[in-house]
Amino acid sequence: MTYRATAPQDGRQDSTTRALAAERRRLVNLAYRMLGSLAEAEDVVQETYARWYAMPARQREAVTSPGGWLTKVAGRICLDVLRSARARRERYVGEWVPEPLPAHAEWPAGSAHDGTADPVDRVTLDESVGMAFLVVLESMTPAERVAFVLHDVFRYPFGEVADIVGRTPAACRQLAASARRRIDASRAPLSPSAQRAGVVRDFKLAWQAADISALIGLLDPDATAVGDGGGLVTALLHPIEGAERIARFFAERTLPGRLALRERTVNGQPGLAAHLDGTVVSVYAFDIADGRIRRIWAVLNPEKLRPWRTE
């Protein structure tokens, strides 16, 4: 669903309506980082606007900062979604990986539903949407994640964060500090972008050639590969660990003439998309350090590949 601002009956869009419409991009950015799902982020933003317009006009007019109100409501909805997601993830078939996003220029033509800007165009692709970053966010408690994203990523003061999370500013400061420690502990020195792209390209070539030795040489000895099929398509239920096991797994999964691997930008980083008979069937994100692949995230769940497909 997509929110459309509606103009007043006299045909002129008032300043408040324009300001509300302008907040949408920021809210989608915030919700995606909190939830790791573009679809859920869009739903949160839609619900936020629905609650705004459900208020009596006099009550809306009394809001001194509509943008602040929208942020507060969106943050609280995200917190509720994260709390319920913990139970849903326990029932999820196999591993859960955040929804991957293509670069804006790589969004498939014709995938917009209503002629407005494509939803992915509203997400700023920076370090805070990198797959490695989002995966660490998944390990946090809902309160930690919301506090950290609001304060460290979007620079909201702890007083405002506290109003959203329902804790004291001091408690929110502690939550953000705990989340920051998790991020710092997982962060490896980032290889230059050109080097990362080269490693991904070499991985693609070695995979296409089913060259096990070449694949092993590109992988960290303790590398991990995770697949997310969501129970909708075949995918391993547990991570694969170790360079040789991962190399053999990929080498055994080639479809010459049918499976086309293309270098794509995945959440702002070099990645791959696998096309089968012209349709994207899987997307691969990589965590690369010191010229070696440490982690591979393979998203095969078709519900998470919506931004990669033309509809």
VMD Tcl script that draws the C-alpha trace (Angstrom):
set ca {
  {0.00 0.00 0.00}
  {1.23 3.51 -0.74}
  {0.15 6.71 0.96}
  {-0.89 9.58 -1.29}
  {-1.24 13.06 0.07}
  {-4.63 14.49 -0.86}
  {-5.16 18.11 -1.59}
  {-7.86 20.17 0.12}
  {-11.15 20.55 -1.73}
  {-10.18 23.98 -3.07}
  {-7.45 22.26 -5.12}
  {-4.56 23.83 -3.23}
  {-2.25 21.60 -1.20}
  {-1.64 23.28 2.16}
  {1.80 23.53 3.72}
  {1.07 20.91 6.37}
  {0.08 18.34 3.75}
  {3.26 19.05 1.77}
  {5.35 18.77 4.93}
  {3.73 15.45 5.81}
  {4.37 14.06 2.34}
  {8.02 15.16 2.57}
  {8.45 13.14 5.78}
  {7.74 9.84 4.02}
  {11.29 9.25 2.78}
  {12.76 9.75 6.24}
  {10.18 7.46 7.83}
  {10.81 4.66 5.30}
  {14.56 4.99 5.94}
  {14.03 4.80 9.68}
  {11.60 1.87 9.55}
  {13.72 -0.20 7.15}
  {16.75 0.09 9.43}
  {14.65 -0.87 12.42}
  {12.94 -3.84 10.74}
  {15.25 -5.04 7.97}
  {12.26 -5.38 5.65}
  {11.16 -2.88 3.03}
  {7.68 -4.41 2.91}
  {7.23 -4.08 6.67}
  {8.72 -0.57 6.60}
  {6.17 0.50 4.01}
  {3.37 -1.00 6.12}
  {4.59 0.87 9.20}
  {4.67 4.18 7.34}
  {1.23 3.53 5.86}
  {-0.16 2.82 9.34}
  {1.53 5.95 10.70}
  {-0.16 8.19 8.14}
  {-3.45 6.37 8.63}
  {-3.33 7.19 12.34}
  {-2.56 10.82 11.58}
  {-5.58 11.21 9.30}
  {-7.78 9.25 11.68}
  {-7.39 12.04 14.25}
  {-10.02 14.78 14.32}
  {-8.90 17.87 12.39}
  {-8.80 19.97 15.57}
  {-6.48 17.44 17.21}
  {-4.16 17.43 14.17}
  {-4.04 21.21 14.17}
  {-2.92 21.16 17.80}
  {0.21 19.13 16.93}
  {3.09 21.63 16.94}
  {5.49 19.31 15.08}
  {3.75 16.94 12.65}
  {7.13 15.45 11.68}
  {7.94 14.73 15.30}
  {4.52 13.17 15.80}
  {4.98 10.91 12.77}
  {8.43 9.81 13.99}
  {7.11 9.01 17.45}
  {4.23 6.94 16.12}
  {6.37 5.15 13.50}
  {8.99 4.35 16.14}
  {6.40 2.89 18.50}
  {4.84 0.81 15.71}
  {8.31 -0.49 14.78}
  {8.92 -1.42 18.42}
  {5.65 -3.40 18.46}
  {6.54 -5.09 15.15}
  {9.98 -6.06 16.46}
  {8.49 -7.54 19.61}
  {6.02 -9.65 17.64}
  {8.72 -10.53 15.10}
  {10.69 -12.39 17.77}
  {7.89 -14.93 18.05}
  {7.42 -15.06 14.26}
  {11.15 -15.62 13.69}
  {11.03 -18.61 16.02}
  {8.47 -20.16 13.66}
  {10.33 -19.10 10.51}
  {11.58 -22.01 8.41}
  {15.38 -21.89 8.34}
  {17.51 -18.78 8.76}
  {16.06 -15.26 8.55}
  {18.09 -12.72 6.55}
  {17.13 -9.04 6.14}
  {15.45 -8.12 2.87}
  {18.12 -7.13 0.31}
  {17.83 -3.90 -1.65}
  {19.22 -3.09 -5.11}
  {20.85 0.22 -5.94}
  {18.38 2.88 -7.03}
  {19.56 2.70 -10.65}
  {19.13 -1.09 -10.61}
  {15.47 -1.08 -9.52}
  {13.66 -2.98 -12.29}
  {11.81 -0.77 -14.74}
  {8.05 -0.99 -14.52}
  {7.89 -2.25 -10.95}
  {6.14 0.78 -9.50}
  {2.54 0.04 -8.66}
  {1.04 3.51 -8.81}
  {3.27 5.83 -10.78}
  {4.86 7.34 -7.68}
  {8.54 7.00 -6.76}
  {9.64 3.43 -6.25}
  {9.86 2.58 -2.53}
  {13.52 1.61 -2.75}
  {14.32 5.12 -4.00}
  {13.35 6.35 -0.57}
  {16.05 4.31 1.20}
  {19.47 5.92 1.48}
  {22.09 3.23 0.87}
  {24.84 3.84 3.40}
  {26.72 1.73 5.97}
  {23.64 1.52 8.18}
  {21.82 -0.59 5.57}
  {24.77 -2.86 4.79}
  {23.81 -6.50 5.23}
  {26.48 -7.07 7.90}
  {25.15 -4.08 9.85}
  {21.51 -5.19 9.59}
  {22.38 -8.72 10.67}
  {23.98 -7.38 13.87}
  {20.89 -5.25 14.47}
  {18.87 -8.48 14.31}
  {20.79 -9.79 17.34}
  {19.65 -6.88 19.51}
  {16.60 -6.62 21.71}
  {13.78 -4.52 20.20}
  {14.46 -1.66 22.63}
  {18.21 -1.73 21.90}
  {17.63 -1.64 18.18}
  {15.13 1.21 18.26}
  {17.24 3.28 20.66}
  {20.40 2.73 18.64}
  {18.84 3.47 15.25}
  {17.10 6.60 16.49}
  {20.12 8.00 18.33}
  {23.24 6.73 16.55}
  {21.92 6.60 13.00}
  {19.31 9.38 12.93}
  {20.77 11.53 15.73}
  {17.64 11.93 17.81}
  {18.38 13.16 21.36}
  {17.82 10.63 24.13}
  {14.94 12.68 25.50}
  {12.97 12.07 22.30}
  {14.14 8.45 22.09}
  {12.87 7.88 25.63}
  {9.42 9.16 24.66}
  {9.28 6.57 21.86}
  {10.82 3.59 23.66}
  {8.99 4.21 26.94}
  {12.14 4.28 29.06}
  {14.09 7.06 30.78}
  {16.74 8.96 28.79}
  {19.41 7.32 30.97}
  {18.04 3.87 30.21}
  {17.96 4.66 26.48}
  {21.57 5.82 26.67}
  {22.46 2.44 28.18}
  {20.50 0.61 25.46}
  {22.30 2.50 22.69}
  {25.68 1.91 24.34}
  {25.01 -1.83 24.55}
  {23.97 -1.89 20.88}
  {27.07 0.11 19.92}
  {29.31 -2.44 21.59}
  {27.71 -5.21 19.51}
  {28.30 -3.23 16.33}
  {31.92 -2.46 17.22}
  {32.65 -6.09 18.16}
  {31.42 -7.36 14.79}
  {33.00 -4.70 12.61}
  {36.06 -5.71 10.59}
  {38.36 -3.33 8.68}
  {36.46 -2.46 5.51}
  {38.24 -3.30 2.27}
  {38.27 -0.64 -0.48}
  {35.16 -0.76 -2.65}
  {37.11 -1.65 -5.80}
  {38.77 -4.55 -4.01}
  {35.43 -5.84 -2.71}
  {33.93 -5.64 -6.19}
  {36.91 -7.55 -7.54}
  {36.52 -10.31 -4.95}
  {32.81 -10.66 -5.79}
  {33.62 -10.78 -9.51}
  {36.25 -13.47 -8.93}
  {33.75 -15.43 -6.81}
  {31.19 -15.24 -9.63}
  {33.71 -16.52 -12.18}
  {34.91 -19.33 -9.91}
  {31.30 -20.32 -9.16}
  {30.39 -20.38 -12.84}
  {33.43 -22.53 -13.54}
  {32.70 -24.79 -10.53}
  {36.34 -24.19 -9.57}
  {36.52 -25.42 -5.98}
  {40.18 -24.44 -5.49}
  {39.53 -20.89 -6.69}
  {36.47 -20.59 -4.45}
  {38.43 -21.79 -1.41}
  {41.11 -19.20 -2.17}
  {38.53 -16.41 -2.06}
  {36.98 -17.51 1.24}
  {38.22 -16.94 4.76}
  {39.00 -20.35 6.32}
  {36.28 -19.71 8.92}
  {33.76 -18.28 6.48}
  {30.03 -18.79 6.98}
  {27.25 -18.98 4.38}
  {23.61 -18.49 5.30}
  {20.58 -19.14 3.10}
  {17.05 -17.78 3.52}
  {14.30 -19.59 1.65}
  {11.57 -18.91 4.19}
  {10.13 -22.39 3.64}
  {8.90 -21.25 0.21}
  {11.86 -22.52 -1.82}
  {14.62 -25.02 -1.12}
  {17.41 -23.62 1.04}
  {19.67 -25.01 3.72}
  {18.10 -24.78 7.15}
  {21.42 -24.14 8.89}
  {24.53 -22.10 8.03}
  {27.47 -23.74 6.24}
  {30.80 -23.17 7.96}
  {34.31 -23.45 6.57}
  {35.80 -22.45 3.22}
  {35.96 -25.94 1.72}
  {32.37 -26.87 2.60}
  {31.08 -23.57 1.20}
  {33.16 -23.92 -1.97}
  {31.86 -27.42 -2.65}
  {28.29 -26.33 -1.95}
  {28.43 -23.55 -4.55}
  {30.40 -25.61 -7.09}
  {27.67 -28.24 -7.02}
  {24.97 -25.69 -7.77}
  {25.52 -24.48 -11.29}
  {23.05 -24.62 -14.15}
  {25.07 -23.94 -17.31}
  {23.07 -22.01 -19.86}
  {20.19 -21.31 -17.47}
  {21.54 -19.73 -14.28}
  {23.00 -16.30 -15.07}
  {24.99 -14.54 -12.35}
  {25.09 -10.77 -12.53}
  {27.11 -8.35 -10.46}
  {24.72 -6.09 -8.61}
  {24.77 -3.63 -5.75}
  {23.19 -5.24 -2.68}
  {22.41 -2.85 0.17}
  {25.08 -0.48 -1.06}
  {27.81 -3.14 -1.37}
  {29.04 -5.33 -4.26}
  {26.91 -8.46 -4.55}
  {25.36 -10.89 -7.00}
  {21.91 -11.69 -8.34}
  {21.16 -15.09 -9.86}
  {18.72 -15.09 -12.78}
  {16.98 -18.28 -13.83}
  {15.23 -18.00 -17.19}
  {15.29 -14.22 -16.82}
  {13.86 -14.06 -13.28}
  {15.87 -13.18 -10.18}
  {15.74 -16.29 -7.96}
  {18.40 -15.39 -5.40}
  {20.47 -12.44 -4.23}
  {23.87 -12.72 -2.54}
  {25.41 -10.24 -0.11}
  {29.02 -10.52 1.06}
  {31.06 -9.47 4.07}
  {34.64 -9.01 2.84}
  {37.72 -8.19 4.91}
  {41.40 -8.32 3.94}
  {40.48 -9.53 0.47}
  {38.64 -12.63 1.74}
  {34.93 -13.39 2.03}
  {33.96 -13.84 5.68}
  {30.22 -14.23 5.27}
  {27.74 -14.87 2.47}
  {24.03 -14.21 2.82}
  {21.88 -15.83 0.15}
  {18.27 -14.65 -0.03}
  {16.05 -17.05 -1.99}
  {12.71 -16.28 -0.32}
  {10.65 -14.88 -3.24}
  {8.73 -12.60 -0.91}
  {12.00 -10.80 -0.13}
  {12.98 -10.45 -3.79}
  {10.10 -8.16 -4.76}
  {12.40 -5.12 -5.25}
  {14.48 -7.17 -7.73}
  {11.66 -8.25 -10.00}
  {9.62 -6.52 -12.66}
  {5.90 -6.83 -12.03}
}
mol new
graphics top color blue
foreach p $ca { graphics top sphere $p radius 0.5 }
foreach p [lrange $ca 0 end-1] q [lrange $ca 1 end] { graphics top cylinder $p $q radius 0.2 }
display resetview
